[in-house]
Amino acid sequence: MKLYYSPGACPLTIHVLLNDMGIDYQLVRVDLKSHQTEDGRDYYKINPKGYVPTLELDSGERITELPAVAQYLSESQQNYHLFPEKGLPKIRVVEWLAFIGSEIHKSFGPLFNSASSDEAKKAAQDKINNRFAYIDQVLEQQAYVTSDVMSIADIYLFVILTWASNMKLDLSQFPNLQVHKQKVSEYSAVQKSLKEEGLM
Ligand SMILES: N[C@@H](CCC(=O)N[C@@H](CS)C(=O)NCC(=O)O)C(=O)O
């Protein structure tokens, strides 16, 4: 299968999953400004929504939307530890993927957009800080976002925390988040994926 990605962007979450599961895959880099793939194809023809990740199966079928891709992959392995199969443990992961995707990831939009006003950037930062404060409290009680066990939601959160660090957002006020980021960064599939994306 092929993973369409851009270094350090949210598909890193899926990249970690592929490495962790030991699945054979090929990475295809996408330039998110020109929407061209590294092999010169128009990315809009691959994913008309224009964003990454897209997972292309060997059959040619494509899956988009990070939570859907993560769930698809996890179902290919019984009792996959980063995405529980059923019941409340699964729903907690789904709940966190939705929260991280819609309430945190998307709030970074104005920070990535050079055309955003200072006011819009400040509002986005405030929103992100509120969300981080909530997660910091959760991590006061347990080691990972859903429980004391790591899940794919922790990997997604880690990817977002790397953006926060790159943008010099002040994480010092969130000690539990900092510990979480460090712990997840040490996970072997994370290390491997960061290296493969040229990020370390
Ligand atoms: N809802 C999508 C969001 C994906 C997304 O925002 N991807 C970003 C990178 S982290 C992107 O490709 N941005 C470029 C664009 O929107 O054109 C998902 O969950 O997969």
The ligand as an ORCA input file, in Angstrom:
! r2SCAN-3c Opt
* xyz 0 1
  N      -9.861     15.871      7.996
  C      -8.567     15.495      7.483
  C      -7.594     16.629      7.749
  C      -6.249     16.380      7.122
  C      -5.377     17.626      7.122
  O      -5.739     18.686      7.649
  N      -4.198     17.496      6.525
  C      -3.278     18.619      6.408
  C      -1.893     18.197      6.872
  S      -1.853     17.854      8.594
  C      -3.171     19.015      4.939
  O      -2.988     18.163      4.089
  N      -3.283     20.330      4.655
  C      -3.148     20.836      3.309
  C      -4.447     21.275      2.709
  O      -5.469     21.319      3.426
  O      -4.449     21.570      1.507
  C      -8.098     14.181      8.094
  O      -8.495     13.876      9.243
  O      -7.368     13.423      7.447
*
